[in-house]
């Protein structure tokens, strides 16, 4: 099982990331977002054919993310929406 490297950008209620492994995009990676403070969980997000995901309209605060794809490990982290 290989691990994924993620590149993430965040600003003004928007979360974007590109899922990449060994310089190849990971198509169909599943992304989950969770904001514990407001108890909001967003699931069902999938990376497109370019490995790109954009989620708009997020409330300000810290959002935990989890990215997973078949044949790859799971990557987790936190992004702050401002």
C-alpha positions as CSV (number, residue, x, y, z in Angstrom):
1,X,0.0,0.0,0.0
2,X,1.4,3.4,-1.0
3,X,0.9,6.7,0.7
4,X,-0.6,9.8,-0.8
5,X,0.8,13.4,-0.8
6,X,-1.7,16.1,-0.7
7,X,-1.4,19.8,-1.7
8,X,-4.1,21.9,-0.1
9,X,-5.2,25.5,-0.3
10,X,-7.8,27.2,1.8
11,X,-9.3,30.7,1.9
12,X,-12.6,32.4,2.3
13,X,-14.9,29.5,2.9
14,X,-13.4,27.3,0.2
15,X,-11.3,24.1,0.5
16,X,-9.3,22.9,-2.5
17,X,-6.9,20.1,-2.9
18,X,-5.1,18.0,-5.5
19,X,-4.5,14.4,-4.6
20,X,-1.1,13.2,-6.0
21,X,1.0,10.1,-5.5
22,X,4.5,9.8,-7.2
23,X,3.6,12.8,-9.4
24,X,0.4,11.1,-10.7
25,X,-3.0,12.3,-9.7
26,X,-5.3,10.0,-7.8
27,X,-8.6,9.8,-9.6
28,X,-11.7,9.1,-7.5
29,X,-10.0,9.6,-4.1
30,X,-12.7,10.0,-1.4
31,X,-12.5,13.1,0.9
32,X,-14.3,13.5,4.2
33,X,-14.4,16.9,6.0
34,X,-15.4,17.4,9.7
35,X,-15.8,20.4,11.8
36,X,-16.1,19.2,15.4
37,X,-17.0,22.7,16.8
38,X,-20.2,23.0,14.8
39,X,-20.6,19.2,14.5
40,X,-20.7,19.1,10.7
41,X,-19.5,16.1,8.7
42,X,-19.3,16.3,4.9
43,X,-18.9,13.0,3.0
44,X,-19.3,11.7,-0.5
45,X,-16.7,14.1,-2.0
46,X,-14.7,12.5,-4.8
47,X,-11.6,13.8,-6.7
48,X,-12.1,14.4,-10.4
49,X,-10.1,13.0,-13.3
50,X,-7.4,15.6,-12.5
51,X,-7.3,14.6,-8.8
52,X,-8.9,18.0,-8.0
53,X,-11.5,18.7,-5.3
54,X,-13.1,22.1,-4.4
55,X,-15.7,22.5,-1.6
56,X,-17.3,25.9,-1.3
57,X,-19.4,27.5,1.4
58,X,-17.6,26.1,4.4
59,X,-18.1,27.9,7.7
60,X,-14.9,29.6,9.2
61,X,-12.9,27.4,11.6
62,X,-10.8,24.3,11.6
63,X,-11.9,21.4,9.4
64,X,-10.3,18.0,9.7
65,X,-10.0,16.2,6.4
66,X,-9.4,12.5,5.5
67,X,-8.4,11.5,2.0
68,X,-8.4,7.8,1.0
69,X,-8.3,5.8,-2.3
70,X,-8.1,2.1,-3.1
71,X,-4.5,1.0,-3.2
72,X,-3.3,4.0,-1.2
73,X,-3.0,4.8,2.4
74,X,-5.2,7.4,4.2
75,X,-4.0,11.0,4.6
76,X,-5.4,13.2,7.4
77,X,-4.9,16.7,8.4
78,X,-6.5,20.0,9.4
79,X,-7.2,23.0,7.3
80,X,-8.2,26.4,8.7
81,X,-10.9,28.3,6.8
82,X,-10.7,32.0,7.2
